[in-house]
Amino acid sequence: MKDQYYFDNAATTWPKPEPVYQYMDSFFRSHGVNPGRSGSLLAVEAEQMIFTTRRLLAEFFGFAGDPNRVVFTLNATDSLNTALRGLLSAGDHMVISELDHNAVRRTANHLERDFGVSVTRVVPDSRGFINPSQFESAIIPSTKALVLNHASNVVGTVQDIHAIAEVSNKHGVPLVVDTAQTAGVLPIDMSCGIDVLTFTGHKGLYGPTGVGGLIVNEDVHLKPLRFGGTGVDSASAFQPEGYPHALEAGTLSMPCIAGLHAAQEWFAELGAQHDAKDNSHQALCTAAMNHIHHVEMAHARSISTHLSTLNKVTMLGDIDVGEHIAVVSFTVDNMQAQQVAEMLDADYHICVRAGLHCAPGVHRLFETAEIGGAVRISPGYYTEQQDVEHLLVALTELLG
Ligand SMILES: Cc1ncc(COP(=O)(O)O)c(C=O)c1O
């Protein structure tokens, strides 16, 4: 038996590609200075690495504008707070959905309760898909944001981003897309009509925890969430308006950005081995993502097929209907999800996630909120066939 069988990649991918660990360590040792805060060669080189990472991420997400519009934050939650609080003011209206993670849900709830913003919450169908017309009919004259959960972290359903972008475009309402579960797994092109794209570094992008970001289209204005030092325009009494400084106050997590940088290069190298259509960063990464998604879905399908044969198990959603990412959730008759996760961990060294997964709306939809949520299994690119086999044996022994 291995020390650990990790099936919680929807929470954070682990392990990371080896070059990510190596580059974080080497860059931090060689350039452990404060980027953008001094003219020394080391600080300038650190700043260059950060700018290159912005450029790589802009290409990765098909953003053709100024790479300085790629703003670094702490994680997806920070990015979504920056986007939503930056877009909405008292009297405005926004549309979210019951699929949203608390990063959106709680931010919207606070905007509603504390800041006079009104919120419509679209309810997906019984499998976890949203019909774009539901977003369209929720739009009213004061709507200032449509927020799309690109893929659910509970049932893995992927929404039709192009159709919802069309709705947003037709009505001139900015579209904010939460790509926490899809960035690095499904190719996303901002030019399809996304106005603000939020991402986190530690999931499918294979970077470390502690860094995320958002990409803000040039015609979108966000009020800054925080104010403070930027290393530029220090005499100015107020936050500079130019990007990225308008939204980046304080020292950035340079070692984590170095990790994201190495992860971007890892994607490109992986794509070069998997039929990239040309040598551009976006094409190389698209090929890598197609390969990663294929590998992960093969694991997810064998897990889901096996679970469906166990009598006591009820699946949330159906991985074979519509587009999905590699997330499989289920409940077990007469057992709390937490109990199942604890037994898998204690007896089989298998790490999964049980509970509400910070997305109580989805559990209300599947009627699993009252029973303590569900068990979620999420394989990743580094999941091995033998890990899946071990998991299937464990599930049969425990639940068969
Ligand atoms: C869909 C979705 N949005 C947002 C988040 C929040 O991500 P972070 O923890 O990086 O802030 C998560 C994390 O699980 C998520 O799955």
The ligand as an SDF file (V2000), in Angstrom:
LIG
                    3D

 16 16  0  0  0  0  0  0  0  0999 V2000
  -15.8450   26.8080   -8.3460 C   0  0  0  0  0  0  0  0  0  0  0  0
  -14.9340   27.3820   -7.3050 C   0  0  0  0  0  0  0  0  0  0  0  0
  -14.8310   28.7150   -7.1570 N   0  0  0  0  0  0  0  0  0  0  0  0
  -14.0190   29.2660   -6.2490 C   0  0  0  0  0  0  0  0  0  0  0  0
  -13.2340   28.4930   -5.4280 C   0  0  0  0  0  0  0  0  0  0  0  0
  -12.3480   29.1460   -4.4300 C   0  0  0  0  0  0  0  0  0  0  0  0
  -11.0070   28.9010   -4.7420 O   0  0  0  0  0  0  0  0  0  0  0  0
   -9.8590   29.3910   -3.7480 P   0  0  0  0  0  0  0  0  0  0  0  0
   -9.9090   28.4730   -2.5720 O   0  0  0  0  0  0  0  0  0  0  0  0
   -8.6040   29.2530   -4.5360 O   0  0  0  0  0  0  0  0  0  0  0  0
  -10.1580   30.7690   -3.3590 O   0  0  0  0  0  0  0  0  0  0  0  0
  -13.2850   27.1040   -5.5430 C   0  0  0  0  0  0  0  0  0  0  0  0
  -12.4910   26.2350   -4.6520 C   0  0  0  0  0  0  0  0  0  0  0  0
  -12.7850   25.0750   -4.4450 O   0  0  0  0  0  0  0  0  0  0  0  0
  -14.1460   26.5270   -6.5070 C   0  0  0  0  0  0  0  0  0  0  0  0
  -14.2340   25.2120   -6.6720 O   0  0  0  0  0  0  0  0  0  0  0  0
  1  2  1  0
  2  3  1  0
  2 15  2  0
  3  4  2  0
  4  5  1  0
  5  6  1  0
  5 12  2  0
  6  7  1  0
  7  8  1  0
  8  9  2  0
  8 10  1  0
  8 11  1  0
 12 13  1  0
 12 15  1  0
 13 14  2  0
 15 16  1  0
M  END
$$$$
